[in-house]
Amino acid sequence: AAFEQGHYSAATAYQRDGLDIAVRHDDKYLVTLYRYYGGLIDLQQGRLPQAAEQAQRSLQLQLASNSRLATTGNLALLGKIYQLLDDIPQALTYTHQALAILEECQGEGPEFPHLDYFFCYQVLTAAGQADRARSALEMAHHLVMKRANKITDPALRQSFLEQVASNREIVAAYQEHISND
């Protein structure tokens, strides 16, 4: 919640505390999640090498645990990081791996498939792959709206779409895409 509201100092403190607890209890699943969150926080703070290290460490744990569906978050995150590092070939390698899994499961199973698709959209756009980028954006939007449509309270639904940064960005990018077509 702190991360989505842009409170990165608090999010970092929560992430570090959670990671420490997960490591102490040898909870590999939680370790992978906290490292992933650390990567997201580092990405938002422009600490790209640290973000890549967090995502790589999380990914290696997931692969060792045969948690294939869970890898999409770290693969997409690494794709985004390498895009920002201007290493498009490496960004595409990670992005294509993430997309293969996401397309296979249709977004069912990964922790935040809408964000994974959105990172893939951004990488594919930067790489000039407009058709695949559009498909990834459409799927990101579809998944956000699918969740939003399950929220019956209009104020909560609006909050979900507007106060959660990633959801807001996905909806805005989709609306911009639609208006440009």
C-alpha positions in Angstrom: 0.0 0.0 0.0 2.8 2.4 0.9 4.5 1.6 -2.5 1.3 2.2 -4.5 0.7 5.5 -2.7 4.3 6.7 -3.5 5.6 6.5 0.0 8.8 4.8 -1.0 10.7 5.4 2.3 8.0 3.6 4.2 7.7 0.9 1.6 11.4 0.3 1.7 11.3 -0.1 5.5 8.4 -2.5 5.3 10.1 -4.4 2.6 13.3 -4.8 4.5 11.5 -5.8 7.7 9.4 -8.4 5.8 12.5 -9.7 4.0 14.3 -10.1 7.3 11.4 -12.0 8.9 11.0 -14.2 5.8 14.7 -15.1 5.8 14.7 -15.8 9.5 11.8 -18.2 9.0 13.3 -19.7 5.9 10.1 -18.9 4.0 11.4 -19.0 0.4 8.0 -17.9 -1.1 7.9 -14.8 1.0 11.6 -14.1 0.4 10.9 -14.1 -3.4 8.0 -11.7 -2.9 9.9 -9.3 -0.7 12.8 -9.3 -3.1 10.4 -8.6 -6.0 8.9 -5.7 -4.0 12.4 -4.5 -3.3 13.0 -4.5 -7.0 9.9 -2.5 -7.7 10.8 0.0 -5.1 14.3 0.3 -6.4 13.0 0.7 -9.9 10.7 3.6 -8.9 13.6 5.2 -7.1 15.9 4.9 -10.2 18.2 2.5 -8.5 18.4 0.2 -11.5 21.4 -2.0 -10.6 19.8 -2.7 -7.2 16.4 -3.4 -8.8 18.0 -5.9 -11.2 19.9 -7.6 -8.3 16.7 -7.9 -6.3 14.7 -9.3 -9.3 17.5 -11.7 -10.3 17.8 -13.1 -6.7 14.0 -13.5 -6.5 13.9 -15.2 -10.0 16.7 -17.6 -9.1 14.8 -18.7 -6.0 11.6 -19.1 -8.0 13.4 -21.2 -10.6 15.0 -23.4 -7.9 11.5 -23.9 -6.4 9.9 -24.8 -9.8 7.5 -21.8 -9.4 7.2 -21.1 -13.1 4.0 -19.0 -13.0 5.5 -16.9 -10.2 8.5 -15.9 -12.4 6.5 -13.6 -14.7 6.8 -10.7 -12.3 10.6 -10.8 -12.1 11.0 -11.5 -15.8 8.8 -8.6 -16.7 10.5 -6.4 -14.1 13.9 -7.3 -15.5 12.7 -6.5 -19.0 11.7 -3.1 -17.8 15.0 -2.5 -16.0 17.0 -3.5 -19.0 14.8 -1.2 -21.2 15.7 1.7 -18.9 19.3 0.7 -19.1 19.1 0.9 -22.9 19.8 -2.8 -23.4 16.8 -3.6 -25.6 18.1 -7.0 -26.6 18.3 -8.1 -23.0 15.0 -6.4 -22.2 13.3 -8.3 -25.0 14.8 -11.6 -23.8 13.2 -11.2 -20.4 10.0 -9.8 -21.9 9.5 -12.6 -24.3 10.0 -15.2 -21.5 7.4 -13.4 -19.4 4.9 -13.1 -22.2 5.2 -16.8 -23.1 4.2 -17.7 -19.6 1.5 -15.0 -19.4 0.0 -16.0 -22.7 0.0 -19.7 -21.7 -1.9 -19.0 -18.4 -3.9 -16.0 -19.7 -2.9 -14.0 -16.6 -4.3 -16.6 -14.1 -1.8 -17.6 -11.5 0.9 -14.8 -11.4 0.8 -12.4 -8.5 0.3 -9.2 -10.5 -0.3 -10.2 -14.2 -1.6 -6.8 -15.1 1.6 -5.1 -14.1 3.6 -7.8 -15.8 1.8 -7.2 -19.1 2.2 -3.5 -18.6 6.0 -3.7 -18.2 6.0 -6.0 -21.3 4.0 -3.3 -23.2 6.5 -0.7 -22.3 9.5 -2.8 -23.4 7.8 -3.8 -26.6 6.9 -0.2 -27.4 10.5 0.9 -26.8 11.6 -1.9 -29.1 9.2 -0.8 -31.9 7.1 -3.9 -31.7 3.8 -2.0 -31.9 1.4 -5.0 -32.5 2.7 -7.1 -29.6 2.9 -4.0 -27.4 -0.8 -3.2 -28.2 -1.8 -6.8 -27.3 0.1 -6.6 -24.0 -1.5 -3.3 -23.1 -5.0 -4.6 -24.0 -4.4 -7.6 -21.7 -3.1 -5.4 -18.9 -6.2 -3.2 -19.2 -8.5 -6.2 -19.4 -7.1 -7.7 -16.2 -7.4 -4.4 -14.3 -11.0 -3.9 -15.4 -11.8 -7.5 -14.6 -10.7 -6.9 -11.0 -12.4 -3.5 -10.9 -15.7 -4.9 -12.1 -15.8 -7.3 -9.1 -15.8 -4.3 -6.8 -19.5 -3.5 -6.2 -19.0 -0.3 -4.2 -18.6 2.6 -6.7 -16.3 4.6 -4.4 -14.0 1.6 -3.8 -14.0 0.8 -7.5 -13.0 4.3 -8.4 -10.3 4.3 -5.7 -8.9 1.0 -7.1 -8.7 2.5 -10.5 -7.4 5.9 -9.5 -5.4 5.5 -6.3 -3.4 2.4 -7.2 -0.6 3.9 -9.3 -0.1 0.9 -11.6 -3.9 0.6 -12.3 -4.1 4.4 -13.0 -1.1 4.2 -15.4 -2.5 1.2 -17.2 -6.0 2.8 -17.6 -4.4 6.1 -18.8 -2.1 4.3 -21.3 -5.1 2.3 -22.6 -7.3 5.4 -23.0 -4.4 7.2 -24.8 -4.0 4.2 -27.1 -7.7 4.1 -27.9 -7.9 7.8 -28.6 -4.9 7.5 -31.0 -6.5 4.7 -33.0 
